[in-house]
Amino acid sequence: MSNSNIWTARVQEPGQRLYAGVDLALEKNAVVILNQAGQVVDRFQFTQDREGYAYFEQRGERVRQREQAQEIEVAMEPTNYFWKLLAQELEEKERVYRLVNAYTVKKHREGNQLDRSKDDWRDAREIAELARQGQCTQTHLQQGVYEELRQYATLYWQVTRAMQREKAIVCGLVGQVFPEFFCVFQKATSETAQAILQSGVAAVEICEGSLEEFVAGVRAVYPGRRLAVTKLRRLYARAATSIGVRQGVPAIQFALRLHLRILNNLDQQCKQLRAALQGCLSQVPDAAYLLSMPTVTSVTVALFFAEVGDPQRYRTAAQWVKLAGIQPVPNRSGRKQRSQTPMSHQGRPHLRTLLYYAALQLINHDPHFIQLYTHLQRRSTNPLTRMQALGVLMNKLLHVWWALIQQHTLYQSVLSPAKA
């Protein structure tokens, strides 16, 4: 629900309302309650446990009765996992709560406090004030398989990010002892490349032995069936003229083997997470419609549902577009304009990432998306760049998925004449 919709609904509802801003923390949460005029009617703290939640409920009810208010609307920042604990408690009691963007709270506080002072009470009051003004969003916790997907997806992105970090470390270590290695092998993660790294990749050590000894050492640790001997010969020839370091090589070799073990463990974890995501996806009733697109993988669909949750929570596909942060927004000041169609980039980055790679697959295999992608760049009026055209296809992909789910139908790629 957009901010404007929340504000409209609030104005139309009769009766007095109180706004409780909660600044969440690990041990104690600070609460400031405002009335509709923006005056502080109470403030207190409660602990992050069952007794604290009970005290929060009792104290809030006493304030509501004293002020003769219809209800208390609770607002908070989505801080770490703390907000989920309080949100679960409020949902079980069918209480109204809102989320306030942490960046909005920070800027609003800095605007009011020119000395940049900050404490829990100020943050709690700013949260309550933003809720009173309607600068908040309405949400609900995910339920069932969608929450399970969300948890798996969070771990999946953490593992993939850790894998990227380890690959960068491995490449950096290889670059020290044998920078010409990447002239022969594009990646340091292929089976042959990893076998070389395990056996010893330092150019100064490779040159000490013969070609046959080098190949035999790599073959001894190679897990596959077909060793790339031709590349090994090229690598051995380059080792003779390498500019790699000659000091501290044993320590670098040890670090390489250590990080390779970490990388292999992360790769196994990633495979397990993919299997878990696919297992959860089999319980999602609408998954089959999205999987009917030939280029869309089950992991992509699982990550998509992990980000958006239950499709029935949304009214239009435009809400998905806004959630991903790919809707065009104006970015203009005077005569300066960054782009004709700049993305907001204010949504969920992981959702944008999976849409980007899904769109890349579609422009390589799906005839309809290929035609649209070409037309957007070659049309006579307002032709788009390749990245702008990809943004349009990401938007269209969400609308296609929305239509498949709403109409309960499978995907069919149909070519249509492009509009001039």
C-alpha positions in Angstrom: 0.0 0.0 0.0 1.4 3.4 -0.9 1.8 6.2 1.6 -0.9 8.3 -0.1 -3.4 5.4 0.3 -2.6 5.1 4.0 -3.1 8.8 4.5 -6.4 8.9 2.7 -7.8 5.9 4.6 -6.7 7.5 7.9 -8.4 10.8 7.2 -11.6 9.1 6.3 -11.7 7.0 9.5 -13.6 8.7 12.3 -12.5 8.7 15.9 -9.4 9.7 17.7 -6.2 7.8 17.1 -2.9 7.6 19.0 0.5 6.9 17.4 3.1 4.8 19.2 6.7 5.1 17.8 8.9 2.2 18.8 12.7 2.4 18.6 13.7 -1.2 18.6 16.9 -2.5 20.3 18.5 -5.7 21.5 17.4 -5.5 25.2 15.1 -2.5 25.7 12.7 -0.7 23.3 11.8 2.9 23.7 8.2 4.0 23.0 6.8 7.5 22.5 3.0 7.9 22.0 1.6 11.0 20.2 -2.0 12.2 19.9 -3.5 13.4 16.7 -2.2 17.0 17.4 1.4 15.7 17.7 1.7 16.1 21.4 3.5 13.5 23.5 1.0 11.8 25.8 3.3 9.1 27.2 6.8 7.6 26.8 8.3 4.4 28.4 10.5 1.4 27.7 9.8 -2.3 27.6 12.2 -5.3 27.5 12.6 -7.6 24.5 10.8 -10.6 26.1 7.3 -11.9 27.0 7.0 -9.8 30.1 8.1 -6.7 28.2 5.5 -7.3 25.5 2.8 -7.7 28.1 3.8 -4.5 29.8 3.8 -2.7 26.4 0.2 -3.9 25.8 -1.0 -3.0 29.2 0.6 0.4 29.3 -0.7 1.2 25.8 -4.2 0.2 26.8 -4.1 2.5 29.8 -3.0 5.4 27.7 -5.7 4.7 25.1 -8.4 4.7 27.8 -7.1 7.8 29.4 -7.0 9.7 26.1 -10.3 8.2 25.1 -8.8 7.1 21.8 -10.3 4.6 19.4 -7.0 2.7 18.9 -3.2 3.0 19.0 -1.3 2.6 15.7 2.2 1.2 16.3 5.0 2.2 14.0 8.6 1.0 13.9 11.7 0.7 11.7 12.4 -2.7 10.1 15.4 -3.0 12.3 17.3 -6.3 12.0 15.1 -9.2 13.1 13.6 -7.2 16.1 10.7 -5.8 14.1 9.5 -9.3 13.2 9.2 -10.3 16.8 7.0 -7.3 17.7 5.1 -7.6 14.4 4.3 -11.2 15.2 3.0 -10.3 18.6 0.8 -7.5 17.1 -0.6 -9.6 14.3 -1.6 -12.3 16.8 -3.6 -9.6 18.7 -4.9 -8.2 15.4 -3.3 -4.8 16.2 -2.5 -2.2 13.6 1.2 -1.5 12.9 3.2 0.3 10.2 6.8 0.4 9.1 8.8 3.6 8.7 11.9 3.7 6.5 15.1 4.1 8.6 16.6 6.5 6.1 13.5 8.7 6.3 13.7 8.7 10.1 17.4 9.8 9.9 16.8 12.7 7.5 13.6 13.8 9.4 15.5 13.8 12.7 18.5 15.7 11.2 16.1 18.3 9.7 14.5 18.9 13.2 17.7 18.6 15.2 20.3 20.8 13.5 22.9 19.8 16.1 22.6 16.2 14.8 21.8 15.0 18.3 20.4 11.4 18.6 19.0 9.1 21.2 16.4 6.4 21.5 13.6 8.9 22.6 14.2 11.2 19.6 14.1 8.3 17.2 10.9 6.9 18.8 9.3 10.4 18.6 10.3 10.8 14.9 8.9 7.4 14.1 5.6 8.3 15.7 5.5 11.7 14.0 6.1 10.1 10.6 3.3 7.6 11.2 1.0 10.5 12.2 1.8 12.2 8.9 1.3 9.1 6.9 5.0 8.7 5.9 4.9 4.9 6.5 3.9 1.7 4.8 1.6 -1.2 5.6 2.9 -4.7 5.6 2.3 -8.2 7.0 4.7 -11.0 7.9 5.0 -13.8 5.3 3.2 -16.9 6.1 3.9 -20.6 5.5 6.0 -21.6 2.5 6.6 -17.9 1.5 8.4 -17.2 4.8 10.4 -20.4 4.4 11.4 -19.3 0.9 12.4 -15.9 2.3 14.7 -17.4 4.9 16.3 -19.8 2.3 16.8 -16.9 -0.1 18.4 -14.7 2.5 20.9 -17.5 3.2 21.4 -18.2 -0.5 22.4 -14.5 -1.2 24.7 -14.6 1.7 26.5 -17.7 0.5 26.7 -16.4 -3.1 28.2 -13.2 -1.8 30.7 -15.1 0.3 31.6 -17.2 -2.8 32.3 -14.0 -4.8 34.5 -12.7 -2.0 36.5 -16.0 -1.9 36.9 -16.0 -5.7 38.3 -12.5 -5.6 40.7 -13.6 -2.8 41.8 -16.6 -4.8 42.3 -14.5 -8.0 44.4 -12.0 -6.0 46.7 -14.7 -4.6 47.1 -16.4 -8.0 47.9 -13.0 -9.5 50.8 -12.6 -7.1 52.6 -15.8 -7.9 51.6 -16.3 -11.5 49.8 -13.3 -13.1 50.0 -14.8 -16.6 47.8 -17.7 -15.3 44.7 -15.8 -16.5 46.0 -15.5 -20.1 45.5 -19.3 -20.3 42.6 -19.9 -17.9 39.8 -17.3 -17.8 38.5 -18.6 -14.4 40.4 -19.9 -11.4 37.4 -22.1 -10.5 37.3 -24.6 -13.3 38.3 -28.2 -12.5 41.7 -28.0 -14.3 42.5 -24.6 -12.8 41.6 -25.8 -9.3 43.8 -28.9 -9.7 46.7 -26.6 -10.7 46.1 -24.4 -7.7 46.1 -27.4 -5.4 49.3 -28.9 -6.8 51.1 -25.6 -6.8 50.6 -22.6 -9.1 53.6 -20.5 -8.4 55.5 -19.9 -11.6 58.9 -20.1 -9.8 58.1 -23.6 -8.7 56.7 -24.8 -12.0 59.9 -23.8 -13.8 62.0 -25.9 -11.5 60.6 -29.2 -12.9 59.9 -30.6 -16.3 56.7 -30.4 -18.3 56.0 -34.1 -17.6 56.4 -33.6 -13.9 54.1 -30.6 -13.9 51.4 -32.5 -15.8 51.8 -35.5 -13.6 51.4 -33.4 -10.4 48.2 -31.8 -11.7 46.8 -35.1 -12.9 47.3 -36.5 -9.4 44.8 -34.1 -7.9 42.5 -33.7 -10.9 39.0 -35.0 -10.0 37.7 -35.2 -13.6 38.3 -37.6 -16.5 39.7 -35.3 -19.2 42.6 -33.1 -18.3 43.3 -30.0 -20.5 46.9 -31.0 -21.3 47.1 -28.4 -24.2 46.5 -25.6 -21.7 48.9 -27.0 -19.3 51.7 -26.9 -22.0 50.8 -23.3 -22.7 50.9 -22.5 -19.0 54.2 -24.2 -18.5 55.7 -22.2 -21.4 54.5 -18.9 -19.8 55.9 -19.9 -16.4 59.5 -19.5 -17.8 58.9 -15.7 -18.4 56.5 -15.0 -15.6 56.9 -11.9 -13.5 55.3 -13.5 -10.4 56.8 -12.9 -7.0 59.5 -15.2 -5.7 59.4 -14.5 -2.0 56.8 -15.8 0.5 55.6 -18.4 -2.0 54.9 -21.2 0.5 52.7 -18.9 2.6 50.8 -17.8 -0.5 50.4 -21.5 -1.6 49.0 -22.4 1.8 46.5 -19.5 1.7 45.4 -20.6 -1.8 44.7 -24.1 -0.6 42.9 -22.8 2.5 40.6 -20.5 0.5 40.0 -23.2 -2.1 38.6 -25.4 0.6 36.4 -22.6 1.8 35.2 -22.0 -1.7 34.4 -25.7 -2.3 32.5 -25.8 1.0 30.5 -22.7 0.0 29.8 -24.3 -3.4 28.4 -27.4 -1.7 26.2 -25.2 0.6 25.0 -23.3 -2.5 23.9 -26.6 -4.1 22.1 -27.6 -0.9 20.3 -24.3 -0.8 19.2 -24.6 -4.5 17.7 -28.0 -3.7 15.9 -26.6 -0.6 14.6 -23.7 -2.7 13.3 -26.1 -5.3 11.7 -28.2 -2.6 9.8 -25.2 -1.2 8.8 -24.1 -4.7 6.9 -27.3 -5.3 4.5 -26.2 -2.6 3.8 -22.8 -4.2 0.5 -23.1 -6.2 1.4 -20.5 -8.8 4.9 -21.7 -9.6 4.0 -23.8 -12.6 2.8 -20.8 -14.5 6.1 -19.0 -14.2 8.1 -22.2 -14.9 6.3 -22.6 -18.2 8.6 -19.9 -19.6 11.4 -22.1 -21.2 14.4 -19.9 -20.1 13.2 -19.3 -16.5 14.9 -21.7 -14.0 13.3 -23.1 -10.8 15.8 -21.2 -8.7 14.9 -17.9 -10.3 11.2 -18.5 -9.7 11.9 -19.6 -6.1 13.9 -16.4 -5.4 11.2 -14.3 -7.0 8.5 -15.7 -4.7 10.9 -15.3 -1.8 11.0 -11.5 -2.6 7.4 -10.8 -3.4 5.7 -13.4 -1.2 2.1 -14.4 -1.8 0.9 -12.8 -5.1 -2.6 -12.4 -3.6 -1.3 -9.6 -1.4 -0.9 -7.3 -4.5 -3.5 -5.6 -6.5 -1.6 -4.8 -9.7 1.7 -5.7 -11.4 2.8 -2.1 -10.9 3.3 -2.9 -7.2 5.8 -5.5 -8.2 7.6 -3.0 -10.5 7.8 -0.5 -7.6 9.0 -3.3 -5.2 11.8 -4.1 -7.6 12.7 -0.4 -8.0 12.7 -0.5 -11.8 9.9 2.1 -12.4 11.1 5.3 -14.3 11.2 8.3 -12.0 12.0 11.9 -12.9 15.5 13.1 -12.1 15.7 16.7 -13.2 17.0 19.9 -11.8 16.7 23.1 -14.0 18.2 22.2 -17.3 20.1 19.2 -16.1 18.5 15.8 -16.7 20.3 12.5 -16.0 18.3 10.3 -18.3 14.9 10.1 -20.1 13.9 7.0 -18.2 16.0 6.6 -15.0 15.2 3.7 -12.7 14.4 4.5 -9.1 16.7 1.8 -7.7 14.8 2.2 -4.5 13.3 -1.3 -4.4 14.8 -4.7 -3.5 18.2 -5.2 -5.1 18.0 -9.0 -5.2 14.7 -8.8 -7.1 16.3 -6.5 -9.6 19.3 -8.8 -10.0 17.2 -11.9 -10.8 15.0 -9.9 -13.2 18.1 -8.6 -15.0 19.6 -12.0 -15.6 16.2 -13.5 -16.5 15.8 -10.7 -19.1 19.3 -11.5 -20.5 18.2 -15.1 -21.0 15.0 -14.0 -22.7 16.7 -11.8 -25.3 18.8 -14.7 -26.3 16.1 -17.4 -26.6 12.6 -16.0 -26.6 11.4 -14.7 -30.0 8.9 -12.2 -28.6 11.4 -10.6 -26.2 14.1 -10.6 -28.9 11.8 -8.7 -31.3 10.8 -6.2 -28.6 14.4 -5.7 -27.5 15.5 -4.9 -31.1 12.5 -2.7 -31.7 13.1 -0.6 -28.6 16.6 0.2 -29.8 15.8 0.9 -33.4 12.4 2.7 -33.3 12.4 6.1 -35.0 10.9 7.9 -31.9 12.9 7.9 -28.7 15.2 4.9 -29.3 16.6 3.4 -26.2 20.1 2.2 -25.2 20.7 -1.4 -24.6 20.5 -1.0 -20.8 17.3 1.1 -21.0 15.8 -1.6 -23.3 16.7 -4.2 -20.7 15.0 -2.2 -18.0 11.8 -2.1 -20.2 12.0 -5.9 -20.6 12.5 -6.4 -16.8 9.3 -4.4 -16.4 7.5 -6.4 -19.0 8.6 -9.7 -17.5 6.9 -8.8 -14.2 3.7 -7.9 -16.1 3.9 -11.2 -18.0 4.3 -13.1 -14.7 1.4 -11.2 -13.2 -0.8 -12.1 -16.2 0.1 -15.8 -16.0 -0.7 -16.0 -12.3 -3.9 -14.0 -12.5 -5.2 -15.8 -15.6 -4.0 -19.2 -14.4 -2.4 -20.0 -17.8 0.9 -21.2 -19.2 3.3 -19.0 -21.2 3.2 -19.0 -24.9 5.7 -16.9 -26.9 3.7 -15.2 -29.6 5.3 -12.8 -32.1 3.3 -9.6 -32.6 4.1 -6.8 -35.1 6.1 -4.1 -33.4 4.6 -0.7 -33.2 6.4 2.0 -35.1 
